[in-house]
Amino acid sequence: MTRNIIIKTAFEATHHWPECPFEDVSFLKNEHRHIFHVTMKFYITHNDRDIEFIRKKQEVDKFIQNNYSNRFLGRTSCEDIAETLLGKFAACYVAVLEDNENGAEIYEN
């Protein structure tokens, strides 16, 4: 049996994709705003929680506030954010969605 805790959070930021090769979405080359929605999962080993999810969410929110929130992120992608969060917090799964619609997920194999 596998057990996880799940935290969700969101933050506002802008970014761009100056190398976008697709004419129909060439607006992505310009700075544009998103609400980035983050879902993270962490393995736990028992039902009394190895990790308390409110505390973990506070820790993640503090990191996001200091590094991503209300900033221009340059060409940072959803994949980049997810990979950073996965490594920084030893999560087993991270999804980052733009405006809670499209995005990327990264997880441990």
C-alpha positions in Angstrom: 0.0 0.0 0.0 1.2 3.5 -0.9 0.3 6.5 1.2 0.7 10.1 0.3 -0.2 13.5 1.7 -1.3 16.1 -0.8 -0.9 19.8 -0.7 -2.2 22.4 -3.2 -1.3 26.0 -3.5 -1.3 28.8 -6.2 0.7 31.9 -7.1 0.6 34.6 -9.6 3.6 35.4 -11.9 4.6 36.2 -15.4 6.9 34.5 -17.8 7.6 34.2 -21.6 8.8 31.7 -24.1 11.0 33.8 -26.5 11.9 30.7 -28.5 8.4 29.6 -29.2 8.4 28.1 -32.7 4.6 28.0 -33.2 3.1 30.8 -35.2 -0.4 30.3 -33.9 0.7 30.8 -30.3 3.5 33.3 -31.0 2.1 35.6 -28.2 3.9 33.2 -25.8 7.1 35.0 -26.8 5.9 38.0 -24.9 5.6 38.3 -21.1 2.2 37.1 -20.0 0.5 36.4 -16.7 -0.7 33.2 -15.1 -2.0 31.9 -11.9 0.2 28.8 -11.4 -1.6 26.0 -9.5 0.7 23.6 -7.7 -0.1 20.1 -6.4 2.5 18.2 -4.5 2.5 14.7 -3.0 4.7 13.3 -0.4 5.1 9.6 0.7 4.1 8.8 4.2 4.5 5.4 5.9 1.6 5.3 8.3 -1.9 6.8 9.0 -0.6 9.1 11.7 1.3 11.1 9.1 5.1 11.3 9.0 4.6 14.7 7.5 1.9 17.1 8.7 0.4 18.6 5.6 -0.4 22.1 7.0 3.2 22.5 8.0 4.5 21.3 4.7 2.2 23.6 2.8 3.4 26.6 4.9 7.0 25.6 4.1 6.3 25.3 0.3 4.3 28.6 0.3 7.2 30.4 2.0 9.6 29.1 -0.7 7.2 30.1 -3.5 6.7 33.5 -2.0 10.4 34.1 -1.9 11.2 32.7 -5.3 8.3 32.8 -7.7 5.3 34.8 -6.5 4.5 38.1 -8.2 7.7 38.0 -10.3 8.8 37.8 -13.9 10.1 34.3 -14.2 11.8 34.8 -17.6 11.6 31.6 -19.7 10.9 29.4 -16.6 8.3 26.7 -17.6 5.9 24.6 -15.6 8.3 21.8 -16.0 11.1 23.9 -14.5 9.0 24.9 -11.5 7.9 21.3 -10.9 11.4 19.9 -11.1 12.7 22.6 -8.6 9.9 21.9 -6.1 10.3 18.1 -6.5 14.0 18.3 -5.6 13.8 21.0 -3.0 11.1 19.3 -0.9 11.8 15.6 -1.7 8.2 15.2 -3.0 7.2 12.1 -4.9 5.0 14.1 -7.4 4.6 17.7 -8.5 2.1 19.2 -11.0 2.2 22.8 -12.1 -0.7 24.1 -14.1 -1.1 27.5 -15.8 -4.5 28.9 -14.8 -5.5 25.5 -13.5 -5.8 24.2 -17.1 -2.6 23.1 -18.8 0.8 22.3 -17.4 3.2 19.6 -16.5 3.8 16.9 -13.9 7.0 15.4 -12.7 7.2 12.4 -10.4 9.6 9.9 -8.9 9.9 6.6 -10.8 
